[in-house]
Amino acid sequence: MPRLPGVNHQSALRAFRKAGFRVVRQGKHIILAKEGLMLSVPRGNPIDAVTMGGIIADAGMTIEHFKKLL
């Protein structure tokens, strides 16, 4: 699995929006949705690499694809 350094939550949101996700609600976590998939992105800066890797996997994306969207 390729390395994924910590990512700012705002950069992650931009990347997920490019992938077709939309913001459903915001609080301590930002909830995104797309075609039945729900993601929860914490408002951390930076988001831990392991946590971000799990969110990317839940989105059905690869880390390489996510990096291209950043």
PyMOL Python script that loads the backbone (N, CA, C, O; Angstrom):
from pymol import cmd

cmd.read_pdbstr("""\
ATOM      1  N   MET A   1       0.853  -1.180   0.000  1.00  0.00           N
ATOM      2  CA  MET A   1       0.000   0.000   0.000  1.00  0.00           C
ATOM      3  C   MET A   1       0.892   1.234   0.000  1.00  0.00           C
ATOM      4  O   MET A   1       1.765   1.355   0.859  1.00  0.00           O
ATOM      5  N   PRO A   2       0.695   2.155  -0.944  1.00  0.00           N
ATOM      6  CA  PRO A   2       1.525   3.353  -1.026  1.00  0.00           C
ATOM      7  C   PRO A   2       1.318   4.249   0.197  1.00  0.00           C
ATOM      8  O   PRO A   2       0.271   4.221   0.844  1.00  0.00           O
ATOM      9  N   ARG A   3       2.328   5.026   0.486  1.00  0.00           N
ATOM     10  CA  ARG A   3       2.266   5.937   1.622  1.00  0.00           C
ATOM     11  C   ARG A   3       1.316   7.099   1.311  1.00  0.00           C
ATOM     12  O   ARG A   3       1.260   7.601   0.189  1.00  0.00           O
ATOM     13  N   LEU A   4       0.582   7.502   2.334  1.00  0.00           N
ATOM     14  CA  LEU A   4      -0.310   8.651   2.212  1.00  0.00           C
ATOM     15  C   LEU A   4      -0.025   9.564   3.399  1.00  0.00           C
ATOM     16  O   LEU A   4      -0.421   9.253   4.523  1.00  0.00           O
ATOM     17  N   PRO A   5       0.651  10.678   3.171  1.00  0.00           N
ATOM     18  CA  PRO A   5       0.918  11.574   4.289  1.00  0.00           C
ATOM     19  C   PRO A   5      -0.383  12.173   4.804  1.00  0.00           C
ATOM     20  O   PRO A   5      -1.407  12.114   4.123  1.00  0.00           O
ATOM     21  N   GLY A   6      -0.349  12.746   5.998  1.00  0.00           N
ATOM     22  CA  GLY A   6      -1.533  13.397   6.545  1.00  0.00           C
ATOM     23  C   GLY A   6      -2.082  14.425   5.574  1.00  0.00           C
ATOM     24  O   GLY A   6      -1.318  15.148   4.936  1.00  0.00           O
ATOM     25  N   VAL A   7      -3.389  14.496   5.458  1.00  0.00           N
ATOM     26  CA  VAL A   7      -4.056  15.380   4.506  1.00  0.00           C
ATOM     27  C   VAL A   7      -4.945  16.350   5.279  1.00  0.00           C
ATOM     28  O   VAL A   7      -5.623  15.951   6.226  1.00  0.00           O
ATOM     29  N   ASN A   8      -4.944  17.592   4.887  1.00  0.00           N
ATOM     30  CA  ASN A   8      -5.824  18.601   5.450  1.00  0.00           C
ATOM     31  C   ASN A   8      -7.267  18.233   5.105  1.00  0.00           C
ATOM     32  O   ASN A   8      -7.526  17.792   3.985  1.00  0.00           O
ATOM     33  N   HIS A   9      -8.218  18.401   6.037  1.00  0.00           N
ATOM     34  CA  HIS A   9      -9.601  17.991   5.775  1.00  0.00           C
ATOM     35  C   HIS A   9     -10.233  18.781   4.630  1.00  0.00           C
ATOM     36  O   HIS A   9     -11.096  18.259   3.924  1.00  0.00           O
ATOM     37  N   GLN A  10      -9.816  20.027   4.439  1.00  0.00           N
ATOM     38  CA  GLN A  10     -10.372  20.822   3.340  1.00  0.00           C
ATOM     39  C   GLN A  10      -9.906  20.298   1.984  1.00  0.00           C
ATOM     40  O   GLN A  10     -10.675  20.290   1.023  1.00  0.00           O
ATOM     41  N   SER A  11      -8.664  19.866   1.905  1.00  0.00           N
ATOM     42  CA  SER A  11      -8.150  19.272   0.663  1.00  0.00           C
ATOM     43  C   SER A  11      -8.862  17.956   0.377  1.00  0.00           C
ATOM     44  O   SER A  11      -9.199  17.657  -0.768  1.00  0.00           O
ATOM     45  N   ALA A  12      -9.087  17.175   1.426  1.00  0.00           N
ATOM     46  CA  ALA A  12      -9.795  15.906   1.262  1.00  0.00           C
ATOM     47  C   ALA A  12     -11.211  16.146   0.753  1.00  0.00           C
ATOM     48  O   ALA A  12     -11.684  15.424  -0.125  1.00  0.00           O
ATOM     49  N   LEU A  13     -11.893  17.156   1.297  1.00  0.00           N
ATOM     50  CA  LEU A  13     -13.256  17.469   0.843  1.00  0.00           C
ATOM     51  C   LEU A  13     -13.270  17.839  -0.634  1.00  0.00           C
ATOM     52  O   LEU A  13     -14.139  17.388  -1.380  1.00  0.00           O
ATOM     53  N   ARG A  14     -12.312  18.657  -1.057  1.00  0.00           N
ATOM     54  CA  ARG A  14     -12.245  19.038  -2.475  1.00  0.00           C
ATOM     55  C   ARG A  14     -12.074  17.800  -3.350  1.00  0.00           C
ATOM     56  O   ARG A  14     -12.729  17.674  -4.385  1.00  0.00           O
ATOM     57  N   ALA A  15     -11.197  16.887  -2.937  1.00  0.00           N
ATOM     58  CA  ALA A  15     -10.951  15.669  -3.716  1.00  0.00           C
ATOM     59  C   ALA A  15     -12.204  14.799  -3.784  1.00  0.00           C
ATOM     60  O   ALA A  15     -12.537  14.277  -4.848  1.00  0.00           O
ATOM     61  N   PHE A  16     -12.900  14.640  -2.655  1.00  0.00           N
ATOM     62  CA  PHE A  16     -14.115  13.818  -2.663  1.00  0.00           C
ATOM     63  C   PHE A  16     -15.218  14.476  -3.490  1.00  0.00           C
ATOM     64  O   PHE A  16     -15.995  13.775  -4.139  1.00  0.00           O
ATOM     65  N   ARG A  17     -15.301  15.795  -3.481  1.00  0.00           N
ATOM     66  CA  ARG A  17     -16.296  16.484  -4.322  1.00  0.00           C
ATOM     67  C   ARG A  17     -15.995  16.263  -5.800  1.00  0.00           C
ATOM     68  O   ARG A  17     -16.911  16.071  -6.599  1.00  0.00           O
ATOM     69  N   LYS A  18     -14.715  16.290  -6.167  1.00  0.00           N
ATOM     70  CA  LYS A  18     -14.335  15.999  -7.560  1.00  0.00           C
ATOM     71  C   LYS A  18     -14.742  14.588  -7.952  1.00  0.00           C
ATOM     72  O   LYS A  18     -15.037  14.319  -9.116  1.00  0.00           O
ATOM     73  N   ALA A  19     -14.756  13.682  -6.967  1.00  0.00           N
ATOM     74  CA  ALA A  19     -15.125  12.283  -7.216  1.00  0.00           C
ATOM     75  C   ALA A  19     -16.635  12.086  -7.230  1.00  0.00           C
ATOM     76  O   ALA A  19     -17.106  10.971  -7.453  1.00  0.00           O
ATOM     77  N   GLY A  20     -17.404  13.154  -6.994  1.00  0.00           N
ATOM     78  CA  GLY A  20     -18.849  13.058  -7.081  1.00  0.00           C
ATOM     79  C   GLY A  20     -19.585  13.008  -5.754  1.00  0.00           C
ATOM     80  O   GLY A  20     -20.810  12.887  -5.743  1.00  0.00           O
ATOM     81  N   PHE A  21     -18.883  13.096  -4.645  1.00  0.00           N
ATOM     82  CA  PHE A  21     -19.539  13.110  -3.335  1.00  0.00           C
ATOM     83  C   PHE A  21     -20.088  14.504  -3.054  1.00  0.00           C
ATOM     84  O   PHE A  21     -19.575  15.502  -3.559  1.00  0.00           O
ATOM     85  N   ARG A  22     -21.143  14.553  -2.238  1.00  0.00           N
ATOM     86  CA  ARG A  22     -21.701  15.849  -1.839  1.00  0.00           C
ATOM     87  C   ARG A  22     -21.823  15.879  -0.327  1.00  0.00           C
ATOM     88  O   ARG A  22     -21.991  14.846   0.321  1.00  0.00           O
ATOM     89  N   VAL A  23     -21.734  17.090   0.227  1.00  0.00           N
ATOM     90  CA  VAL A  23     -21.824  17.254   1.675  1.00  0.00           C
ATOM     91  C   VAL A  23     -23.277  17.127   2.098  1.00  0.00           C
ATOM     92  O   VAL A  23     -24.147  17.808   1.556  1.00  0.00           O
ATOM     93  N   VAL A  24     -23.544  16.254   3.070  1.00  0.00           N
ATOM     94  CA  VAL A  24     -24.884  16.039   3.595  1.00  0.00           C
ATOM     95  C   VAL A  24     -25.091  16.891   4.841  1.00  0.00           C
ATOM     96  O   VAL A  24     -26.106  17.576   4.972  1.00  0.00           O
ATOM     97  N   ARG A  25     -24.115  16.846   5.762  1.00  0.00           N
ATOM     98  CA  ARG A  25     -24.184  17.682   6.958  1.00  0.00           C
ATOM     99  C   ARG A  25     -22.785  17.872   7.523  1.00  0.00           C
ATOM    100  O   ARG A  25     -21.854  17.135   7.201  1.00  0.00           O
ATOM    101  N   GLN A  26     -22.666  18.896   8.387  1.00  0.00           N
ATOM    102  CA  GLN A  26     -21.377  19.228   8.968  1.00  0.00           C
ATOM    103  C   GLN A  26     -21.507  19.425  10.470  1.00  0.00           C
ATOM    104  O   GLN A  26     -22.521  19.928  10.954  1.00  0.00           O
ATOM    105  N   GLY A  27     -20.508  19.037  11.182  1.00  0.00           N
ATOM    106  CA  GLY A  27     -20.415  19.193  12.623  1.00  0.00           C
ATOM    107  C   GLY A  27     -18.966  18.955  12.971  1.00  0.00           C
ATOM    108  O   GLY A  27     -18.081  19.521  12.330  1.00  0.00           O
ATOM    109  N   LYS A  28     -18.696  18.125  13.981  1.00  0.00           N
ATOM    110  CA  LYS A  28     -17.310  17.751  14.277  1.00  0.00           C
ATOM    111  C   LYS A  28     -16.732  16.917  13.144  1.00  0.00           C
ATOM    112  O   LYS A  28     -15.523  16.917  12.913  1.00  0.00           O
ATOM    113  N   HIS A  29     -17.602  16.210  12.442  1.00  0.00           N
ATOM    114  CA  HIS A  29     -17.237  15.447  11.248  1.00  0.00           C
ATOM    115  C   HIS A  29     -18.082  15.960  10.092  1.00  0.00           C
ATOM    116  O   HIS A  29     -19.184  16.470  10.297  1.00  0.00           O
ATOM    117  N   ILE A  30     -17.566  15.825   8.886  1.00  0.00           N
ATOM    118  CA  ILE A  30     -18.299  16.207   7.689  1.00  0.00           C
ATOM    119  C   ILE A  30     -18.779  14.919   7.042  1.00  0.00           C
ATOM    120  O   ILE A  30     -17.985  14.021   6.761  1.00  0.00           O
ATOM    121  N   ILE A  31     -20.088  14.832   6.807  1.00  0.00           N
ATOM    122  CA  ILE A  31     -20.692  13.632   6.234  1.00  0.00           C
ATOM    123  C   ILE A  31     -20.900  13.869   4.741  1.00  0.00           C
ATOM    124  O   ILE A  31     -21.521  14.852   4.336  1.00  0.00           O
ATOM    125  N   LEU A  32     -20.377  12.963   3.939  1.00  0.00           N
ATOM    126  CA  LEU A  32     -20.489  13.035   2.483  1.00  0.00           C
ATOM    127  C   LEU A  32     -21.268  11.826   1.988  1.00  0.00           C
ATOM    128  O   LEU A  32     -21.233  10.761   2.605  1.00  0.00           O
ATOM    129  N   ALA A  33     -21.974  11.995   0.871  1.00  0.00           N
ATOM    130  CA  ALA A  33     -22.754  10.891   0.316  1.00  0.00           C
ATOM    131  C   ALA A  33     -22.619  10.858  -1.203  1.00  0.00           C
ATOM    132  O   ALA A  33     -22.429  11.880  -1.863  1.00  0.00           O
ATOM    133  N   LYS A  34     -22.724   9.636  -1.729  1.00  0.00           N
ATOM    134  CA  LYS A  34     -22.722   9.420  -3.185  1.00  0.00           C
ATOM    135  C   LYS A  34     -23.275   8.029  -3.443  1.00  0.00           C
ATOM    136  O   LYS A  34     -22.698   7.043  -2.984  1.00  0.00           O
ATOM    137  N   GLU A  35     -24.364   7.933  -4.157  1.00  0.00           N
ATOM    138  CA  GLU A  35     -24.929   6.659  -4.602  1.00  0.00           C
ATOM    139  C   GLU A  35     -24.960   5.598  -3.496  1.00  0.00           C
ATOM    140  O   GLU A  35     -24.485   4.481  -3.701  1.00  0.00           O
ATOM    141  N   GLY A  36     -25.498   5.927  -2.364  1.00  0.00           N
ATOM    142  CA  GLY A  36     -25.628   4.966  -1.281  1.00  0.00           C
ATOM    143  C   GLY A  36     -24.416   4.852  -0.371  1.00  0.00           C
ATOM    144  O   GLY A  36     -24.496   4.205   0.673  1.00  0.00           O
ATOM    145  N   LEU A  37     -23.304   5.459  -0.735  1.00  0.00           N
ATOM    146  CA  LEU A  37     -22.113   5.451   0.114  1.00  0.00           C
ATOM    147  C   LEU A  37     -22.142   6.666   1.036  1.00  0.00           C
ATOM    148  O   LEU A  37     -22.489   7.767   0.610  1.00  0.00           O
ATOM    149  N   MET A  38     -21.778   6.462   2.295  1.00  0.00           N
ATOM    150  CA  MET A  38     -21.692   7.559   3.259  1.00  0.00           C
ATOM    151  C   MET A  38     -20.277   7.569   3.822  1.00  0.00           C
ATOM    152  O   MET A  38     -19.751   6.529   4.220  1.00  0.00           O
ATOM    153  N   LEU A  39     -19.660   8.758   3.852  1.00  0.00           N
ATOM    154  CA  LEU A  39     -18.322   8.912   4.408  1.00  0.00           C
ATOM    155  C   LEU A  39     -18.370   9.918   5.543  1.00  0.00           C
ATOM    156  O   LEU A  39     -19.149  10.870   5.506  1.00  0.00           O
ATOM    157  N   SER A  40     -17.549   9.709   6.536  1.00  0.00           N
ATOM    158  CA  SER A  40     -17.421  10.627   7.652  1.00  0.00           C
ATOM    159  C   SER A  40     -15.972  11.097   7.691  1.00  0.00           C
ATOM    160  O   SER A  40     -15.065  10.306   7.950  1.00  0.00           O
ATOM    161  N   VAL A  41     -15.752  12.399   7.433  1.00  0.00           N
ATOM    162  CA  VAL A  41     -14.409  12.969   7.404  1.00  0.00           C
ATOM    163  C   VAL A  41     -14.242  13.863   8.631  1.00  0.00           C
ATOM    164  O   VAL A  41     -14.983  14.833   8.788  1.00  0.00           O
ATOM    165  N   PRO A  42     -13.273  13.551   9.511  1.00  0.00           N
ATOM    166  CA  PRO A  42     -13.077  14.394  10.690  1.00  0.00           C
ATOM    167  C   PRO A  42     -12.483  15.741  10.304  1.00  0.00           C
ATOM    168  O   PRO A  42     -11.795  15.858   9.290  1.00  0.00           O
ATOM    169  N   ARG A  43     -12.755  16.752  11.117  1.00  0.00           N
ATOM    170  CA  ARG A  43     -12.210  18.082  10.868  1.00  0.00           C
ATOM    171  C   ARG A  43     -10.827  18.226  11.492  1.00  0.00           C
ATOM    172  O   ARG A  43     -10.572  19.193  12.209  1.00  0.00           O
ATOM    173  N   GLY A  44      -9.953  17.300  11.236  1.00  0.00           N
ATOM    174  CA  GLY A  44      -8.605  17.352  11.777  1.00  0.00           C
ATOM    175  C   GLY A  44      -7.636  17.913  10.759  1.00  0.00           C
ATOM    176  O   GLY A  44      -7.822  17.749   9.553  1.00  0.00           O
ATOM    177  N   ASN A  45      -6.609  18.570  11.244  1.00  0.00           N
ATOM    178  CA  ASN A  45      -5.577  19.078  10.346  1.00  0.00           C
ATOM    179  C   ASN A  45      -4.227  18.727  10.910  1.00  0.00           C
ATOM    180  O   ASN A  45      -3.829  19.309  11.919  1.00  0.00           O
ATOM    181  N   PRO A  46      -3.511  17.820  10.322  1.00  0.00           N
ATOM    182  CA  PRO A  46      -3.922  16.959   9.222  1.00  0.00           C
ATOM    183  C   PRO A  46      -4.666  15.723   9.743  1.00  0.00           C
ATOM    184  O   PRO A  46      -4.565  15.362  10.915  1.00  0.00           O
ATOM    185  N   ILE A  47      -5.407  15.096   8.847  1.00  0.00           N
ATOM    186  CA  ILE A  47      -6.066  13.839   9.172  1.00  0.00           C
ATOM    187  C   ILE A  47      -4.986  12.759   9.153  1.00  0.00           C
ATOM    188  O   ILE A  47      -4.188  12.694   8.218  1.00  0.00           O
ATOM    189  N   ASP A  48      -4.959  11.932  10.158  1.00  0.00           N
ATOM    190  CA  ASP A  48      -3.988  10.843  10.280  1.00  0.00           C
ATOM    191  C   ASP A  48      -3.994   9.990   9.003  1.00  0.00           C
ATOM    192  O   ASP A  48      -5.051   9.734   8.425  1.00  0.00           O
ATOM    193  N   ALA A  49      -2.813   9.558   8.573  1.00  0.00           N
ATOM    194  CA  ALA A  49      -2.678   8.787   7.326  1.00  0.00           C
ATOM    195  C   ALA A  49      -3.467   7.487   7.357  1.00  0.00           C
ATOM    196  O   ALA A  49      -4.052   7.101   6.344  1.00  0.00           O
ATOM    197  N   VAL A  50      -3.495   6.802   8.498  1.00  0.00           N
ATOM    198  CA  VAL A  50      -4.236   5.539   8.602  1.00  0.00           C
ATOM    199  C   VAL A  50      -5.740   5.799   8.499  1.00  0.00           C
ATOM    200  O   VAL A  50      -6.455   5.064   7.817  1.00  0.00           O
ATOM    201  N   THR A  51      -6.212   6.837   9.171  1.00  0.00           N
ATOM    202  CA  THR A  51      -7.628   7.205   9.103  1.00  0.00           C
ATOM    203  C   THR A  51      -8.007   7.586   7.685  1.00  0.00           C
ATOM    204  O   THR A  51      -9.044   7.156   7.179  1.00  0.00           O
ATOM    205  N   MET A  52      -7.171   8.392   7.040  1.00  0.00           N
ATOM    206  CA  MET A  52      -7.464   8.829   5.667  1.00  0.00           C
ATOM    207  C   MET A  52      -7.478   7.636   4.722  1.00  0.00           C
ATOM    208  O   MET A  52      -8.311   7.578   3.817  1.00  0.00           O
ATOM    209  N   GLY A  53      -6.575   6.689   4.914  1.00  0.00           N
ATOM    210  CA  GLY A  53      -6.559   5.481   4.085  1.00  0.00           C
ATOM    211  C   GLY A  53      -7.847   4.685   4.228  1.00  0.00           C
ATOM    212  O   GLY A  53      -8.353   4.145   3.244  1.00  0.00           O
ATOM    213  N   GLY A  54      -8.381   4.607   5.439  1.00  0.00           N
ATOM    214  CA  GLY A  54      -9.644   3.908   5.670  1.00  0.00           C
ATOM    215  C   GLY A  54     -10.811   4.599   5.005  1.00  0.00           C
ATOM    216  O   GLY A  54     -11.692   3.944   4.448  1.00  0.00           O
ATOM    217  N   ILE A  55     -10.826   5.940   5.059  1.00  0.00           N
ATOM    218  CA  ILE A  55     -11.903   6.709   4.425  1.00  0.00           C
ATOM    219  C   ILE A  55     -11.859   6.523   2.910  1.00  0.00           C
ATOM    220  O   ILE A  55     -12.894   6.360   2.264  1.00  0.00           O
ATOM    221  N   ILE A  56     -10.656   6.551   2.358  1.00  0.00           N
ATOM    222  CA  ILE A  56     -10.502   6.354   0.907  1.00  0.00           C
ATOM    223  C   ILE A  56     -10.982   4.965   0.504  1.00  0.00           C
ATOM    224  O   ILE A  56     -11.648   4.813  -0.519  1.00  0.00           O
ATOM    225  N   ALA A  57     -10.652   3.959   1.292  1.00  0.00           N
ATOM    226  CA  ALA A  57     -11.102   2.588   1.000  1.00  0.00           C
ATOM    227  C   ALA A  57     -12.628   2.500   1.089  1.00  0.00           C
ATOM    228  O   ALA A  57     -13.257   1.848   0.255  1.00  0.00           O
ATOM    229  N   ASP A  58     -13.232   3.153   2.097  1.00  0.00           N
ATOM    230  CA  ASP A  58     -14.690   3.161   2.227  1.00  0.00           C
ATOM    231  C   ASP A  58     -15.355   3.829   1.023  1.00  0.00           C
ATOM    232  O   ASP A  58     -16.477   3.484   0.652  1.00  0.00           O
ATOM    233  N   ALA A  59     -14.650   4.787   0.418  1.00  0.00           N
ATOM    234  CA  ALA A  59     -15.182   5.479  -0.753  1.00  0.00           C
ATOM    235  C   ALA A  59     -15.053   4.634  -2.021  1.00  0.00           C
ATOM    236  O   ALA A  59     -15.580   5.001  -3.071  1.00  0.00           O
ATOM    237  N   GLY A  60     -14.355   3.505  -1.922  1.00  0.00           N
ATOM    238  CA  GLY A  60     -14.181   2.644  -3.088  1.00  0.00           C
ATOM    239  C   GLY A  60     -13.124   3.168  -4.047  1.00  0.00           C
ATOM    240  O   GLY A  60     -13.169   2.884  -5.243  1.00  0.00           O
ATOM    241  N   MET A  61     -12.174   3.930  -3.524  1.00  0.00           N
ATOM    242  CA  MET A  61     -11.121   4.528  -4.349  1.00  0.00           C
ATOM    243  C   MET A  61      -9.774   3.926  -3.950  1.00  0.00           C
ATOM    244  O   MET A  61      -9.636   3.334  -2.879  1.00  0.00           O
ATOM    245  N   THR A  62      -8.800   4.087  -4.817  1.00  0.00           N
ATOM    246  CA  THR A  62      -7.431   3.719  -4.477  1.00  0.00           C
ATOM    247  C   THR A  62      -6.709   4.985  -4.018  1.00  0.00           C
ATOM    248  O   THR A  62      -7.148   6.101  -4.295  1.00  0.00           O
ATOM    249  N   ILE A  63      -5.610   4.794  -3.320  1.00  0.00           N
ATOM    250  CA  ILE A  63      -4.838   5.947  -2.854  1.00  0.00           C
ATOM    251  C   ILE A  63      -4.272   6.717  -4.037  1.00  0.00           C
ATOM    252  O   ILE A  63      -4.203   7.946  -3.996  1.00  0.00           O
ATOM    253  N   GLU A  64      -3.865   6.014  -5.093  1.00  0.00           N
ATOM    254  CA  GLU A  64      -3.332   6.693  -6.283  1.00  0.00           C
ATOM    255  C   GLU A  64      -4.392   7.591  -6.914  1.00  0.00           C
ATOM    256  O   GLU A  64      -4.103   8.723  -7.302  1.00  0.00           O
ATOM    257  N   HIS A  65      -5.620   7.081  -7.013  1.00  0.00           N
ATOM    258  CA  HIS A  65      -6.703   7.865  -7.580  1.00  0.00           C
ATOM    259  C   HIS A  65      -7.008   9.087  -6.715  1.00  0.00           C
ATOM    260  O   HIS A  65      -7.232  10.180  -7.235  1.00  0.00           O
ATOM    261  N   PHE A  66      -7.015   8.900  -5.395  1.00  0.00           N
ATOM    262  CA  PHE A  66      -7.265  10.002  -4.479  1.00  0.00           C
ATOM    263  C   PHE A  66      -6.177  11.079  -4.610  1.00  0.00           C
ATOM    264  O   PHE A  66      -6.477  12.273  -4.616  1.00  0.00           O
ATOM    265  N   LYS A  67      -4.911  10.647  -4.713  1.00  0.00           N
ATOM    266  CA  LYS A  67      -3.804  11.612  -4.851  1.00  0.00           C
ATOM    267  C   LYS A  67      -3.947  12.434  -6.124  1.00  0.00           C
ATOM    268  O   LYS A  67      -3.612  13.619  -6.132  1.00  0.00           O
ATOM    269  N   LYS A  68      -4.442  11.825  -7.200  1.00  0.00           N
ATOM    270  CA  LYS A  68      -4.656  12.562  -8.450  1.00  0.00           C
ATOM    271  C   LYS A  68      -5.735  13.632  -8.286  1.00  0.00           C
ATOM    272  O   LYS A  68      -5.676  14.680  -8.929  1.00  0.00           O
ATOM    273  N   LEU A  69      -6.711  13.369  -7.432  1.00  0.00           N
ATOM    274  CA  LEU A  69      -7.795  14.331  -7.213  1.00  0.00           C
ATOM    275  C   LEU A  69      -7.400  15.470  -6.294  1.00  0.00           C
ATOM    276  O   LEU A  69      -8.058  16.511  -6.278  1.00  0.00           O
ATOM    277  N   LEU A  70      -6.323  15.284  -5.519  1.00  0.00           N
ATOM    278  CA  LEU A  70      -5.873  16.340  -4.607  1.00  0.00           C
ATOM    279  C   LEU A  70      -5.371  17.517  -5.365  1.00  0.00           C
ATOM    280  O   LEU A  70      -4.950  18.505  -4.764  1.00  0.00           O
TER     281      LEU A  70
END
""", "prot")
cmd.dss("prot")
cmd.show_as("cartoon", "prot")
cmd.util.cbc("prot")
cmd.orient("prot")
